[in-house]
Amino acid sequence: MAISDKPDMGGAAEPQHTTPYLDLYARVLSGLMLLFGFRQWAVILGIVGGVGGTFEAMTGAWQVATMHFAVVDLVAAVGLWMRASWGNVVWIYAALSEIALHTVFSETFDVDLLVVAFHSITIAGFLLLLFLGRRAAKA
């Protein structure tokens, strides 16, 4: 039995149909997340200094956060670029994590309103484009 002869098990979902604007938005966001991830790696490698100074001089909490975002930002970038549904989830997780870092845990990580505003605006923009795309699909 060849692979092409196997019966369809019905497990694969049909790809989501999104608007070109949402696809473009996700691709631009993917590029930004890629840059954020590369910046975190540059901090880890000592090429640039981070908010807490050099990576070796950072507190343990800052080191863990830097390593976390070095991985999560790059994974989100790949998922957003591929337009996979898990890419949206990882990106929203990364954005909400960083918002929480600079608001809820501001005693440890300081308040960074620019980061909070950026992630809040990008999530709101994504939800708006998603809403408009779904509304246009119904019409």
C-alpha positions in Angstrom: 0.0 0.0 0.0 1.5 3.3 -1.1 1.1 6.5 1.0 -1.2 7.9 -1.6 -3.5 4.8 -1.2 -4.1 5.4 2.5 -7.6 6.5 3.4 -8.2 10.0 4.7 -8.5 9.7 8.5 -10.2 13.1 8.8 -7.5 14.3 11.3 -6.2 17.2 9.2 -8.0 20.4 9.5 -8.5 22.7 6.5 -6.2 25.7 6.5 -7.6 28.9 7.8 -8.5 31.5 5.2 -7.4 34.9 6.4 -7.3 38.3 4.9 -4.2 39.5 3.1 -4.0 42.3 5.6 -3.8 39.8 8.5 -1.2 37.8 6.7 0.9 40.9 6.0 0.5 42.0 9.7 1.7 38.6 10.9 4.7 38.7 8.6 5.8 42.2 9.7 5.2 41.1 13.3 7.3 38.0 12.6 10.2 40.2 11.5 10.0 42.3 14.6 9.9 39.2 16.9 12.9 37.8 15.0 14.8 41.1 15.8 13.7 40.9 19.5 14.9 37.3 19.7 18.2 38.1 18.1 18.7 41.1 20.5 18.1 38.7 23.4 20.8 36.4 22.0 23.1 39.3 21.5 22.7 40.1 25.2 23.4 36.5 26.2 26.5 36.4 24.0 27.8 39.7 25.3 27.5 41.6 22.1 25.2 44.3 23.6 24.3 45.1 27.1 20.8 44.4 28.4 18.6 46.4 30.8 20.3 44.6 33.7 23.8 45.2 32.3 25.9 42.4 30.8 24.4 38.9 31.0 26.9 37.7 33.6 26.2 40.8 35.9 22.4 40.4 35.7 20.3 39.1 38.5 19.1 35.6 38.3 15.6 36.8 37.4 16.8 38.9 34.6 19.0 36.0 33.2 16.0 33.6 33.2 13.8 36.2 31.5 16.5 36.9 28.9 16.9 33.3 28.1 13.2 32.7 28.0 12.5 35.5 25.5 15.6 34.5 23.5 13.8 31.2 22.7 10.1 32.2 22.8 10.6 35.3 20.5 12.3 33.2 17.8 9.7 30.4 18.0 6.9 33.0 17.7 8.6 34.6 14.8 8.8 31.3 12.9 5.2 30.4 13.7 4.0 33.8 12.6 5.9 33.7 9.4 4.6 30.3 8.6 1.1 31.5 9.5 0.6 28.5 11.7 -2.1 28.7 14.4 0.5 27.8 17.0 2.5 30.9 15.9 -0.3 33.2 17.0 -0.5 31.4 20.3 3.2 31.5 21.0 3.3 35.2 20.0 0.4 36.2 22.3 2.0 34.2 25.1 5.3 36.0 24.6 3.6 39.4 24.5 1.5 38.8 27.5 4.5 37.4 29.4 6.5 40.5 28.7 3.5 42.7 29.6 3.3 40.9 32.9 7.0 41.2 33.4 6.9 45.0 33.3 3.6 45.5 35.1 2.8 42.7 37.6 6.5 42.0 38.4 7.6 45.6 38.1 9.5 45.5 41.4 11.9 42.9 40.0 11.9 43.9 36.3 11.1 47.7 36.4 8.2 49.3 34.5 8.8 49.7 30.8 5.8 51.4 29.4 7.1 51.4 25.8 7.3 47.6 25.8 3.8 47.3 27.4 2.3 49.8 24.9 4.0 48.0 22.0 2.6 44.6 22.9 -0.8 46.0 23.8 -1.1 47.8 20.5 0.0 44.9 18.5 -2.4 42.5 20.2 -5.2 45.0 19.7 -4.3 45.4 16.1 -4.3 41.7 15.5 -7.7 41.3 17.2 -9.1 44.1 15.1 -7.8 42.6 11.8 -9.1 39.2 12.9 -12.5 40.6 13.7 -12.7 42.6 10.4 -11.6 39.5 8.4 -14.2 37.3 10.0 -16.9 39.9 9.5 -16.0 40.3 5.8 -16.0 36.5 5.4 -19.6 36.3 6.7 -20.7 39.0 4.2 
